Structure formats: C-alpha cells, structure tokens
Amino acid sequence: MALAALRMDSPALVDPATSSTLREAEIAGIHKTLGEAMREIRGICNGLVLPQIETQAIADILRLAVAEHERRTSTNVLLTLPERLPELGTSEKISIYRFVQEGLNNAFRHGKGKGQQVRATTKGGKLLVEVVDTGPGFDPARSEGLGLAGLRERIESIGGQFETLTGPGGTRLVITLSVEEQP
C-alpha cells in the first residue's frame, strides 16, 4: 500500500508533459500493486478468522487445523491422534488451534513443508501436542521470531509449557497442558 502511495507522486503522473502511454502504464502498475496488497490482506484476515470451535472436541479441532493447512498449501500433513483426548475449555481449544496453525505455517514457510506432522498424546495428566517438520531447522540463538514468541506467550497464559526443538534434521514444537484424566 505504501508503494502504491509513493507511486502516486511519480513524475509520470504529476508532470503534464508525460505521454498518455507512460501515464497509463504507471496507473496500471499502481493498480497491480494495490491488487497484490489486497490479496495479501485478505489472506491475513482469512487466517485470523476462527472457526466455531467452542463446541468441538479437541480431535476435531486438530483435524480442522490440519485440513485447512493442507487445503491452503496443497501439502500433506500426517495427523496422529490417540483414541481419546480430554475435554478442554474454549481458551485451551483456541490456543491449540492457533499453535497448530502457526506451527504448520512455519513448517511450510521455513521447513519447505517437508515431513509435516501433528501429533497429540496424553500421559500422566498431561496433553502434549506437537508440530513437526523435517526441514532444515533454524538457529534458536537468533531468536524465536514473533510468531513463536507469541505462541509461547499464549500457551503460558493458559498454564501450559511451550518447547522448541530444532536442528539440521527439522523442527519440533511441543505444547504441554495439564488436564484431568478421564475414565
């Protein structure tokens, strides 16, 4: 948008001596730039909209996050779920959905979508959800980046733990939440 605004002051538009062909080409370039910006804004907004997850089981939320990612990126994600997952509150469901969404986005963008997996397990009163890829990994000393820092903050705000494991063989993001064991 800023680029389009800057181009509005270009000599091709403000100089009366500019040929109509050059002026039309500049206008077409601005139009194209604005179209690209609008597509990007729509993509961001679509990613922000949450599906109705309050009444959904956590397994369905995980399936939805994976399916949306596969649809959007035309990649495959291996989803591994246990037979039973605990019931969770709305805050936990939203946090898990966003965790998987951001983790898969990172796996696609930075890990080239290689070996994308989402796994959920329960053990000893804990729910673990993992997002894994077999991409090149990254240097954790260079910071987690805003997306992972935001995820960490979100997960910790609901009493969970967030862990990033990365190396040349890929990246594994893990969240751990305390849950009540269900019979």
Phi, psi and omega in degrees: 000319179296321178298316179297319179297318178296322181291341178296335180263011183293150179304330180297336180259328186264340181275118182296343181276355181293138179292154180295329179295315179293320179297315180296323178295319178295317178297319178297320177297318178295317179300316179296316179299316179294322177298317178296318179297319180295320177297319179294318179297317178298319178297318178296314181297319178299324179290338181276336182290127178267137173290168177289101184246354183303321185262359183273150174286154183299324178298320179292324178294318178296318178299318181296314180299318180293314182298318179297318179296314179299318180296314184290325187253353184056038176242171178250142178232129175277121179250124180240120182234145174283173180299324184222138174237152183289159172282140181229162176282170183300317180300317180294319180298314179298316181297318179293316179301312180295323178300311181294318179301309181291319179299316179291323176300316178295319179298323179287312185288312186261332180260009178060019178072012183284130173057036181293131178218150169232127180230140174234137177216157173232142178195131175056042178076017180235141171254125176247131174236130183236143169239124188233146168219163178249031178285196186284352184073186179209170181271107182296340179292339180276009179095156180281339187088163184295321182298312180290323178297320177295320177296315179304312181299317180298314183292317179293332179293340177255015176085013181264176176242146181234133182225138176242122176240124184213152179187187183299340180269002178132187183230142177228120175257132184228132168245145179232127178236138173284131180224160176278134176293138180248139182295000000 
